[in-house]
Amino acid sequence: MLTIPIILLNYNSSSDCRKCISFLKNQKNVEIEIVVVDNCSKSEDLCLLRTLCQEEQCTLIENKENRGYNAGNNIGLRYAVRKGYKYALITNPDMEFPQEEYLKQLVDVMEEQTEVVVIGSDIVTPEGIHQNPMMHDGNWKSSWRWIISFFKQKREDTYDFIDVYEHSHYCAKVSGCCLLVRLDFIQKIDFFDESVFLYCEEAILSRQVEIAERKIYYNATVQAIHRHVKNEKGNPAKRFKYWKESRIYYINRYSSYSWYGKWLSGISMRLYVTLMQLYYKIR
C-alpha cells in the first residue's frame, strides 16, 4: 500500500490544522504521513502547533521565514522527495474531508493515468459554491474579462472562473487549496516557482504542466469542503497588491502573449487592482 505524505502549510492557523488533521486521520485504504510546515507563525500559534503535532504524531517542519505559499509548500515537497514518496497531497488547513476514501480515489486515478501529474477534486464552500475545476486563462483579451463580469448575471453555485464541475474530466487548472501532485514531475519542474508570494500559483502550475505536455485531471466523484473566511485574511488592499504582482509576473514569465498582449494585460491588471483598492477604501 502506498504511503502518501500530506503537506499542511500553517500560518497562524493551528486551530484549523487540528480540525483538518482529525479529518485526515479518518482516511481509509491508504497510508499517510502528515507533514505540517509552519510558515513562521507567531510564537503562541507555533507553540500550539508543536503540541498538536506531538499529540497526533505528525512531522513538523518549522520555517524561519515566510516567503509565501509556493516556497512554504516546497519545503514539504522536498521532504517528501527525500523520503522517496511517489505522490504528495497539498492542502490548506481550512479544508475538511468528509469522505473516508477521498485520498485513495485521487491516488487511483494517478495510478491508472500516468500522463496525469496534478489532480483535484470537487471543492465546495459551506454555502455550496464550487471552486473546482478552474478555466483556462485564455489569450490576453481574457485579462479584461473582469469588466464583463460586472454586468454579467452570475451563477449562484460557482465563481466566474469555474468550469464544468458536474463530471470528471481533464481540465486547465485546479485550486491550490487542495491538490495531489506526482513528485517526479515536481522534481522535473524544479518544484513550485517561488517568485510569487501569493496568488496565481495555479496559473503557473497549469502552464508548467502544459509545457511538459502532461495533464491535469478533475475528479468529480469526491468532494472536500473549503471553510475559507475572507474577512480573517487581513487587509484586502494588501492582498490585491500581491495578486497584481503575481499576475503580472505570470503574464511576463509564463504566458504566450505577444509583447503588446502582455502590455495590454498589464494595464488591465493595474487598472482592476486600483479600482478594487479604491472600492475597499471607500466602502
C-alpha positions as CSV (number, residue, x, y, z in Angstrom):
1,M,0.0,0.0,0.0
2,L,1.3,3.4,-1.0
3,T,2.1,5.9,1.7
4,I,1.1,9.5,0.8
5,P,2.6,12.5,2.5
6,I,0.0,15.2,3.2
7,I,1.6,18.7,3.4
8,L,-0.2,21.2,5.5
9,L,1.1,24.7,5.3
10,N,0.3,26.6,8.5
11,Y,0.4,30.3,9.2
12,N,-1.2,31.2,12.5
13,S,-3.9,28.6,11.8
14,S,-3.2,25.9,14.4
15,S,-6.9,25.5,15.3
16,D,-7.7,24.9,11.6
17,C,-4.8,22.4,11.5
18,R,-6.3,20.5,14.4
19,K,-9.6,20.1,12.6
20,C,-8.1,19.2,9.3
21,I,-5.8,16.6,10.8
22,S,-8.8,15.0,12.5
23,F,-10.4,14.5,9.0
24,L,-7.2,13.3,7.5
25,K,-6.7,10.7,10.2
26,N,-10.0,9.1,9.1
27,Q,-8.8,8.4,5.6
28,K,-9.1,4.7,4.8
29,N,-7.3,2.2,2.4
30,V,-4.2,4.4,2.2
31,E,-1.2,5.0,4.5
32,I,-0.4,8.7,5.2
33,E,2.3,10.8,6.8
34,I,1.0,14.3,7.8
35,V,3.7,16.9,7.3
36,V,3.0,20.2,8.8
37,V,5.1,23.1,7.5
38,D,4.9,26.2,9.7
39,N,5.5,29.3,7.7
40,C,6.9,31.5,10.5
41,S,3.8,31.8,12.6
42,K,3.5,33.8,15.8
43,S,5.1,32.2,18.8
44,E,1.9,31.4,20.6
45,D,0.4,29.7,17.5
46,L,3.7,27.8,16.9
47,C,3.6,26.5,20.5
48,L,0.1,25.2,20.0
49,L,1.1,23.6,16.7
50,R,4.1,21.8,18.3
51,T,1.8,20.3,20.9
52,L,-0.7,19.3,18.2
53,C,1.9,17.6,16.1
54,Q,3.3,15.7,19.1
55,E,-0.1,14.5,20.1
56,E,-1.1,13.4,16.6
57,Q,2.4,12.1,15.6
58,C,2.7,14.5,12.7
59,T,6.0,15.6,11.2
60,L,6.6,19.3,11.9
61,I,9.0,21.4,9.9
62,E,9.5,24.9,11.2
63,N,10.2,27.6,8.6
64,K,12.1,30.5,10.0
65,E,11.0,32.9,7.2
66,N,7.6,33.3,5.5
67,R,8.4,33.5,1.8
68,G,4.9,32.7,0.6
69,Y,2.7,29.8,-0.4
70,N,4.9,28.1,-3.0
71,A,8.1,28.5,-1.0
72,G,6.4,27.1,2.1
73,N,5.0,24.1,0.3
74,N,8.3,23.4,-1.4
75,I,9.8,22.7,2.0
76,G,7.3,19.9,2.4
77,L,7.6,18.7,-1.1
78,R,11.4,18.5,-0.9
79,Y,11.0,16.5,2.4
80,A,8.6,14.1,0.5
81,V,11.1,13.7,-2.3
82,R,13.9,12.9,0.1
83,K,11.7,10.2,1.7
84,G,11.2,8.6,-1.7
85,Y,7.4,9.2,-1.9
86,K,5.6,8.9,-5.3
87,Y,2.8,11.4,-4.7
88,A,2.0,14.2,-2.2
89,L,-1.3,15.9,-1.3
90,I,-1.0,19.6,-0.6
91,T,-3.9,21.0,1.4
92,N,-4.8,24.2,3.2
93,P,-5.5,23.8,7.0
94,D,-9.1,25.1,6.4
95,M,-10.1,22.0,4.4
96,E,-12.5,19.3,5.5
97,F,-12.7,15.7,4.1
98,P,-15.9,14.0,5.0
99,Q,-15.3,11.1,2.5
100,E,-13.1,8.5,4.1
101,E,-11.7,7.3,0.7
102,Y,-11.1,10.8,-0.6
103,L,-7.3,10.4,-0.9
104,K,-7.5,6.8,-2.2
105,Q,-9.8,7.8,-5.1
106,L,-7.4,10.6,-6.2
107,V,-4.4,8.2,-6.0
108,D,-6.3,5.5,-8.0
109,V,-6.7,8.0,-10.9
110,M,-3.0,8.8,-10.8
111,E,-2.1,5.2,-10.8
112,E,-4.3,4.4,-13.8
113,Q,-3.4,7.6,-15.8
114,T,0.3,8.1,-15.9
115,E,0.0,11.3,-18.0
116,V,-1.8,13.0,-15.1
117,V,0.6,14.9,-12.9
118,V,-1.9,17.0,-10.9
119,I,-5.3,16.1,-9.8
120,G,-8.0,17.9,-7.8
121,S,-11.5,17.1,-6.6
122,D,-14.8,18.9,-6.4
123,I,-14.3,21.6,-3.7
124,V,-17.2,23.5,-2.2
125,T,-17.7,26.2,0.4
126,P,-20.1,25.6,3.3
127,E,-22.6,27.6,1.2
128,G,-22.3,25.1,-1.6
129,I,-20.3,27.3,-4.0
130,H,-18.0,25.1,-6.3
131,Q,-14.3,26.1,-6.5
132,N,-13.1,23.5,-9.0
133,P,-12.1,23.0,-11.8
134,M,-10.8,26.3,-13.0
135,M,-11.0,27.6,-16.5
136,H,-8.0,28.1,-18.9
137,D,-6.5,31.6,-18.8
138,G,-7.1,32.2,-22.5
139,N,-5.4,34.9,-24.5
140,W,-4.5,38.4,-23.5
141,K,-8.1,39.5,-24.1
142,S,-9.2,37.4,-21.1
143,S,-7.3,39.8,-18.9
144,W,-10.1,42.3,-19.5
145,R,-12.9,39.8,-18.6
146,W,-13.4,41.4,-15.2
147,I,-15.2,44.3,-16.9
148,I,-17.8,42.0,-18.4
149,S,-18.2,40.2,-15.0
150,F,-19.5,43.5,-13.5
151,F,-22.5,43.4,-15.8
152,K,-22.9,39.6,-16.3
153,Q,-25.5,37.7,-14.2
154,K,-23.6,35.2,-12.1
155,R,-24.4,31.7,-11.3
156,E,-25.0,31.3,-7.6
157,D,-23.2,28.0,-7.3
158,T,-19.8,28.9,-8.8
159,Y,-17.3,31.7,-9.3
160,D,-16.8,33.3,-12.7
161,F,-13.6,31.3,-13.4
162,I,-15.0,27.9,-12.7
163,D,-15.5,25.3,-15.4
164,V,-17.9,22.4,-15.6
165,Y,-17.9,20.6,-12.2
166,E,-20.6,18.0,-12.6
167,H,-18.4,15.3,-14.2
168,S,-14.8,14.2,-14.2
169,H,-12.5,15.4,-17.0
170,Y,-9.1,16.7,-18.0
171,C,-9.0,20.4,-17.1
172,A,-6.9,23.5,-17.3
173,K,-6.3,24.2,-13.6
174,V,-7.4,23.1,-10.1
175,S,-7.4,25.1,-7.0
176,G,-4.2,25.3,-4.9
177,C,-6.1,24.9,-1.7
178,C,-6.1,21.1,-2.2
179,L,-4.4,19.0,-4.9
180,L,-2.4,15.8,-5.4
181,V,0.8,16.0,-7.3
182,R,3.2,13.5,-8.9
183,L,6.6,14.1,-7.3
184,D,8.8,13.1,-10.3
185,F,7.0,15.8,-12.2
186,I,7.5,18.3,-9.4
187,Q,11.2,17.5,-9.4
188,K,11.3,17.9,-13.2
189,I,10.0,21.5,-13.0
190,D,12.4,22.2,-10.1
191,F,9.5,22.5,-7.6
192,F,6.9,25.3,-7.4
193,D,8.0,28.7,-8.7
194,E,9.0,30.7,-5.6
195,S,9.0,34.1,-7.4
196,V,5.4,34.7,-6.4
197,F,4.5,35.2,-2.7
198,L,0.8,34.6,-3.0
199,Y,-1.8,34.1,-5.8
200,C,-1.6,32.8,-9.4
201,E,0.2,29.6,-8.3
202,E,-2.5,27.6,-10.1
203,A,-2.0,29.5,-13.4
204,I,1.8,29.0,-13.2
205,L,1.5,25.3,-12.4
206,S,-1.1,24.9,-15.2
207,R,1.4,26.4,-17.7
208,Q,4.2,24.2,-16.5
209,V,2.0,21.1,-17.0
210,E,1.1,22.3,-20.4
211,I,4.7,23.0,-21.5
212,A,5.7,19.5,-20.3
213,E,2.8,18.0,-22.3
214,R,1.3,16.3,-19.3
215,K,-2.3,16.6,-17.9
216,I,-4.3,17.9,-15.0
217,Y,-7.4,16.0,-14.0
218,Y,-10.6,16.9,-12.2
219,N,-12.3,14.1,-10.2
220,A,-15.9,15.0,-9.6
221,T,-16.6,11.8,-7.6
222,V,-15.0,13.0,-4.4
223,Q,-15.6,16.3,-2.6
224,A,-13.8,18.4,0.0
225,I,-15.1,21.4,1.9
226,H,-13.2,24.7,2.0
227,R,-14.0,26.8,5.0
228,H,-12.1,29.9,3.8
229,V,-13.1,33.1,5.6
230,K,-12.0,36.1,3.6
231,N,-12.5,38.6,6.4
232,E,-10.0,36.7,8.5
233,K,-7.2,37.0,6.0
234,G,-6.1,40.6,6.6
235,N,-6.1,43.8,4.7
236,P,-7.8,43.3,1.2
237,A,-5.8,46.1,-0.3
238,K,-2.5,44.3,0.6
239,R,-4.0,41.1,-0.9
240,F,-4.8,42.9,-4.2
241,K,-1.2,44.1,-4.3
242,Y,0.1,40.6,-4.0
243,W,-2.3,39.4,-6.7
244,K,-1.3,42.2,-9.1
245,E,2.4,41.4,-8.7
246,S,1.8,37.7,-9.1
247,R,-0.4,38.1,-12.1
248,I,2.0,40.4,-13.9
249,Y,4.8,38.0,-13.2
250,Y,2.8,35.1,-14.7
251,I,1.9,37.2,-17.8
252,N,5.5,38.2,-18.4
253,R,7.2,34.9,-17.5
254,Y,4.7,32.2,-18.5
255,S,2.1,33.4,-20.9
256,S,2.4,33.0,-24.7
257,Y,1.0,36.5,-25.3
258,S,2.6,38.8,-27.8
259,W,4.5,41.8,-26.5
260,Y,1.5,44.1,-27.0
261,G,-0.7,41.5,-25.4
262,K,1.5,41.4,-22.3
263,W,1.5,45.2,-22.3
264,L,-2.3,45.5,-22.5
265,S,-2.8,42.7,-19.9
266,G,-0.5,44.6,-17.5
267,I,-2.6,47.7,-18.0
268,S,-5.7,45.8,-17.3
269,M,-4.4,44.2,-14.1
270,R,-3.2,47.6,-12.7
271,L,-6.5,49.2,-13.5
272,Y,-8.5,46.4,-11.9
273,V,-6.4,46.4,-8.7
274,T,-6.6,50.2,-8.5
275,L,-10.4,50.2,-8.8
276,M,-10.8,47.4,-6.2
277,Q,-8.4,49.0,-3.7
278,L,-10.4,52.2,-4.1
279,Y,-13.7,50.3,-3.6
280,Y,-12.5,48.8,-0.3
281,K,-11.1,52.1,0.9
282,I,-14.5,54.0,0.5
283,R,-16.9,51.2,1.4
